[in-house]
Amino acid sequence: MRRSNFLIVVCMIAGIAVLCGLGMWQINRLAWKEALIAQIAERSAMEPRSISEIANIAEQGEDFDYFKVIATGTYDHANEVYFYTVRKGLSGWDVYTPLVLENGLKLVVNRGIVPYEDRDPLNRQTGQLNGLQKVKGFARSPSNEKPNFFIPENSPEKREFYWRNLDQMVSVMSNQDENKFLPFILEADETPLPGGWPRGGGSLVSLPNSHFQYALTWFGLALALLGVGSYFLYSRRS
């Protein structure tokens, strides 16, 4: 009986330690998320910056996510690629298009979502803007690695992407001019386009924050385990 009680206590301690560890992880995530939300709110309230300013920040290795930007250039629609997404119940593709700037450099622009069946530009010709365009939105850094194991691999040969690997996108868009592309993405704002597609405004300016509730859940489970385990041991001893 003593040996089995000892094993129960060891398992209880291990379980409580794991649950408390998960709770503390959520507390750390809460602090990170609150800082990120504050940063996004602050940068969203600032005046838009030029592409050259964001490029200088990127060259210095500093964070530039969610700075408002304005870019002027001409879309290269022939080299657009597609990023699978689901937004507000709509399943479709974000259209990523090279924007040739006035200085000859190129910027990858996420123009916004189109319905799954309207990926073909022939189905949304009115939204394929030609000539010099002024594009407003947010600067975003690309992903350096696939977020998790469950996300499919990108298919550059089909121009289909499931995570934002800028290097792969540029290799498809470049036509041997990869060195002309800037090392960040512009996500267009919600300014409506002719025909309604693509629909911009995909940047998450308002982020969900449920980490405190998650932390309470893990700590509550740890407390419940302590209570149930203690009562079980007490009843065995009685």
N, C-alpha and C positions, 0 to 999 in steps of 0.2 A: 504493500500500500504506500509506504513512504517513497519508494522508488518511482511509482507511477505518479504520485503527487509532485515529485521533483520534476519529472518530465512535463507535466501540465504547466507548472510554474515557468519552466524554461520557454515553452511554446507561447505562453501568455506574454512574457517579457519580449520575446522576438516579435510577436504580432503587434504589440503596443508600440514597439520601437519603429516598426515599418509604417504603421498608421500615422504616428506622430511625425515621422520623416516626410511622409506625403503631405501632411498638413503644413509643415514648415516650408516645403517646396512651393506650395500654393501661396503662402505668405510672401515669399520672395518674388513669385510671379506677380502678385498683387502690386508690390512696390514698383516692379519693372513696368507693368501695364499702366499704372497711374502716371509714372514719369513720361511714358510714351504718349498718353492721351494729352497731358499738359503740353508736351512739345508740339504735337500736331495742332492743338488749338492755338498755340502761340504763332506757329509758322503760317497757319491758315489765315491769320489776321494781318499778316505782313503784306506789303506791296509786292507785286510780282517782280521777280528778278530776271535778268537776261540770261540767255544760254551761256554766254561767255563767263558770267559770274559763277554759274553752277559748274561749268567745266573747270574753272580755277579751284573751286572747293574740292571737286573730285580728284584733281591732280595732287592736291595736298593731303589726300587720304582722309579728309574730314567727312562727317556725316552731312548729307544733303537731302535726305528723304523728306518729302512733303513740303519743300519750299515751293511756293507758287512761281511759275515761270511763263514767259511768253516767247514763242519762237515764230520766225517768219521764213517761209520757204515754199517749195513746190513738192507735192506728193509724187512719189514713184509707185503708182498703184500696181504696176506690172510685177513688182517684187514683194507684195504684201504676204504675210504669213498669218497663221490662225492659232489662237490659244483657246483650248476648250475651257468653258466656264459655266457656272450656274449663278444667276444673279436675280434676286427677288422673284424666284419661281420660274425664271426663263432660262431654258437650256440652250446654249448656243456657242458662238465663237467670238472672242475678242479679236478685232482686226488690227494687227501690228503692221505699220506701213513706214517705209523710209521717207523722211522729210529731208529734201536736199536744201540746205540753208544757203543764204545769199553769198556766204564766203566759200562755198563749195563743200563744206563738211556735211555729214549726214547724221541725222538723229532718228532713232527708232521711236515712233509714236504709237501708243495704244489708242486708237481712234474710238474704241468702244465696242459694245456687243452687237451682234446681229443674230437673228434666230438661226437655229441649226440648219434649217432648210434654205436659208438665204446666204450661205457662205459664198456661193458663186456671185462674183461682182455683177454679172448680167442681170441678176434679180434685184439689184439696188443701184442702178446706174445713176440716179439723181443724187446719190450721196457721195459719188466718186468725184470729189471736187478737183478741178483743174486750175492751173494758173497759180499765182502767188497767193498764199494763204497765211493768215495770222492765227496761230494755235495757242490756246491758253490751257493750263492744267497744272499738274504737280510733277515735280522731279521724283523719280523712284530709282532705287538701286536694284539691279537684277539679282537673281538667286545664284549663289556660287555652287550649290549642290542640291540634289533632289531632296525635297522636304522630308519624305518618308518612303518606306518600302512599297506602300500600297499604290502610289501614284505611278501610272504607266510611263514607260520610256517615251521620250520625244521621237517623232518620226520626221526628221528634216526632209527626207526624200519626198514626203507627201505634204510638206509645209504645215504639219500638224505638231502642236506643242502642248504639253500637259504640265510643264513647269517652266519658269521663265529663265532659260539658259540663253543669255544675250549673245554669247559667242556662237552658239549654234544658229541663232536667228540671223546674226550678221553674216555668217558663212553662206546662208541661203540667199540673203538679200544683196550681197556685196558686188557680184560680178567682178571679182578680183580687186575690189577697192576697200578691203576690210579696214585698212589703216585710216580711212576717212571717217569712220563712225565714232561718235562720242560714246564714252563708257557709261551711259545711263539711259533711262527710258523716260519719256514724257507721257503721262497719262492724261488724255484730254478731259476737260471738264464737261459739264452737262449741257453746254451750248447746243441747241437743237440744229440738226443738219437737214437739208432738203430731203424729203422722203422719209425722214425719221430714223434712218439707219446709216451708219452705225450710231449707237446711242452711248455717249460718253458718260463721265461721272462715276467710273468704277472704283476710284480710290476710296478706301475706307477711312473717311475723315472722322467718323464716329465709330469707335471700336467697342464691342461688348466687353464687360468686365464683371465676371462672376467668380473671381478667384477667392474672394472672402467667403462666399457661401460654400465653395468647394473645401476650403480650409476648415470651416466649421463642421462639415460632414466628416472629414477624416478624423478630426479631434473627437467628435462625438462618437464615432465608431470605436476609437481607442478607449474612451471612457466606458462605453457599453461593454467592450471586451473585458476591461478590468472588473466591472461590476458583476458580469455573468460568471467570469472565471473565479472570482473571489467567493461568490455564493455557492458555486459548485464545489469548491474545495471545502468550504465550511460545512456543507451538507454531507460530504463524504466523511469528514472527521466526526460529525455528530453521529 
